[in-house]
Amino acid sequence: MTDRLFSTFKLGPIELANRVVMSPMTRSRAIGNVPNDLMATYYAQRAEAGLIITEGTSPSPNGLGYARIPGLFDEAHVAGWKKVTTAVHDAGSRVFVQLMHTGRVGHANNLPSGARVLAPSAVVAPGTMYTDQAGPQEHPVPVAMTDAEVEATIEEHVQASKLAIEAGFDGVELHGANGYLIEQFLNTASNQRTDRWGGSVENRARFALEVARRSAEAIGADRLGIRLSPYGAFGGMVADAETDALYAHLATELGKLKLVYVHVVDHSSMGTPPVPDAIKSTIRAKFGGTIVLSGGYDKARAEADLLAEKGELVAFGRPFLANPKLVSKLKSGDALAQADMSTAYTPGEKGYTDYPA
Ligand SMILES: Cc1cc2nc3c(=O)[nH]c(=O)nc-3n(C[C@H](O)[C@H](O)[C@H](O)COP(=O)(O)O)c2cc1C
């Protein structure tokens, strides 16, 4: 019997060799925010995945909230990413870039000069942010964006999407999850605006949908996916009485835009509250297109959820850290190596490209 997980899949215009997706994972190896040869090696090592989604990558100087994360808004970034896309394609896989604007989750120490920690409202994110200069620092009170800044930030996403195609990416994933800028607009914990970008479900969804609509116009909806984390708690996000209505509306509208996939996050395997099955079913039904499942998957659960038609693709995150040849191991049933999480975000090869294949 052939496993569905290892069968091919047509994602928009591209063919994936299998249904295993490598989850987006920040690794903080982009010194000066520019992708490099080491990153190309890391991604090429993991090219057995049918599709790789890169680490969160900022479309704006203002979105580089973490230390050493890559950008995608100038020519040096495009040249750096070309190394990655070429290496992954040469190794036989496909790769989407995840566009992550960190919004209020950031610190001035991590930003280039002139950049600012922006958010829908001047509401501070809980917890601290690591900086190379001074270790962990309290999140700053973010600057509430003006209407013109909201428009400019949407445009930054559109430009980054175009640069992604120029850099050779097969597509773009918008990071609408995990408490970063797009979710900061969606969520009442971080969005207290009273203009057309806040308040009602429709208004809070407007930023996500405008970024999606205009990026899709620029590169084609069949090259644009989005990641969402309903009931997520990262970055101080909270669920409320309108959460179900919000995600139902989003999924409906994203379906009308014909995005190539919705990638649903469930971080209960990382200790956050469980995501109700009902909201996942609602998103699937209202969106109507390809669903990427994620969070705590092993082979058996992936196979079961594919057979149960909960989604078409399954993303694996932490298992890829220490198992570059994860697909081979899932096929053979070999035991998986455990990653050393102390080197998850440290610069250099150690705990990055030195896990045995
Ligand atoms: C080191 C690390 C970095 C991560 N960075 C990102 C990121 O940049 N963007 C994102 O959407 N999720 C990020 N995540 C979450 C993963 O994509 C994934 O949802 C999570 O690890 C749960 O899946 P898993 O159980 O297969 O690991 C990260 C997770 C880890 C462990």
The ligand as an SDF file (V2000), in Angstrom:
LIG
                    3D

 31 33  0  0  0  0  0  0  0  0999 V2000
   13.1300   26.9120   15.9530 C   0  0  0  0  0  0  0  0  0  0  0  0
   11.7270   27.2420   15.5070 C   0  0  0  0  0  0  0  0  0  0  0  0
   11.4960   28.3900   14.7650 C   0  0  0  0  0  0  0  0  0  0  0  0
   10.2060   28.6870   14.2720 C   0  0  0  0  0  0  0  0  0  0  0  0
   10.0210   29.7860   13.5000 N   0  0  0  0  0  0  0  0  0  0  0  0
    8.8200   29.9800   12.8720 C   0  0  0  0  0  0  0  0  0  0  0  0
    8.6730   30.9890   11.8640 C   0  0  0  0  0  0  0  0  0  0  0  0
    9.6070   31.7260   11.4970 O   0  0  0  0  0  0  0  0  0  0  0  0
    7.4450   31.1100   11.2840 N   0  0  0  0  0  0  0  0  0  0  0  0
    6.3760   30.3110   11.6420 C   0  0  0  0  0  0  0  0  0  0  0  0
    5.2900   30.4660   11.0740 O   0  0  0  0  0  0  0  0  0  0  0  0
    6.5070   29.3460   12.5740 N   0  0  0  0  0  0  0  0  0  0  0  0
    7.7000   29.1440   13.1720 C   0  0  0  0  0  0  0  0  0  0  0  0
    7.8410   28.0960   14.0600 N   0  0  0  0  0  0  0  0  0  0  0  0
    6.7120   27.1750   14.3020 C   0  0  0  0  0  0  0  0  0  0  0  0
    6.8080   25.9640   13.3570 C   0  0  0  0  0  0  0  0  0  0  0  0
    6.6080   26.3580   12.0170 O   0  0  0  0  0  0  0  0  0  0  0  0
    5.7660   24.8790   13.6980 C   0  0  0  0  0  0  0  0  0  0  0  0
    4.4710   25.4200   13.5770 O   0  0  0  0  0  0  0  0  0  0  0  0
    5.9400   24.3310   15.1120 C   0  0  0  0  0  0  0  0  0  0  0  0
    7.2960   23.9620   15.3240 O   0  0  0  0  0  0  0  0  0  0  0  0
    5.0300   23.1240   15.3840 C   0  0  0  0  0  0  0  0  0  0  0  0
    5.2810   22.1080   14.4490 O   0  0  0  0  0  0  0  0  0  0  0  0
    6.1670   20.7970   14.8520 P   0  0  0  0  0  0  0  0  0  0  0  0
    5.4430   20.1490   16.0140 O   0  0  0  0  0  0  0  0  0  0  0  0
    6.1860   19.9490   13.6330 O   0  0  0  0  0  0  0  0  0  0  0  0
    7.5200   21.2900   15.2600 O   0  0  0  0  0  0  0  0  0  0  0  0
    9.1130   27.8130   14.5840 C   0  0  0  0  0  0  0  0  0  0  0  0
    9.3600   26.6790   15.3710 C   0  0  0  0  0  0  0  0  0  0  0  0
   10.6320   26.3740   15.8090 C   0  0  0  0  0  0  0  0  0  0  0  0
   10.8490   25.1110   16.6080 C   0  0  0  0  0  0  0  0  0  0  0  0
  1  2  1  0
  2  3  1  0
  2 30  2  0
  3  4  2  0
  4  5  1  0
  4 28  1  0
  5  6  2  0
  6  7  1  0
  6 13  1  0
  7  8  2  0
  7  9  1  0
  9 10  1  0
 10 11  2  0
 10 12  1  0
 12 13  2  0
 13 14  1  0
 14 15  1  0
 14 28  1  0
 15 16  1  0
 16 17  1  0
 16 18  1  0
 18 19  1  0
 18 20  1  0
 20 21  1  0
 20 22  1  0
 22 23  1  0
 23 24  1  0
 24 25  2  0
 24 26  1  0
 24 27  1  0
 28 29  2  0
 29 30  1  0
 30 31  1  0
M  END
$$$$
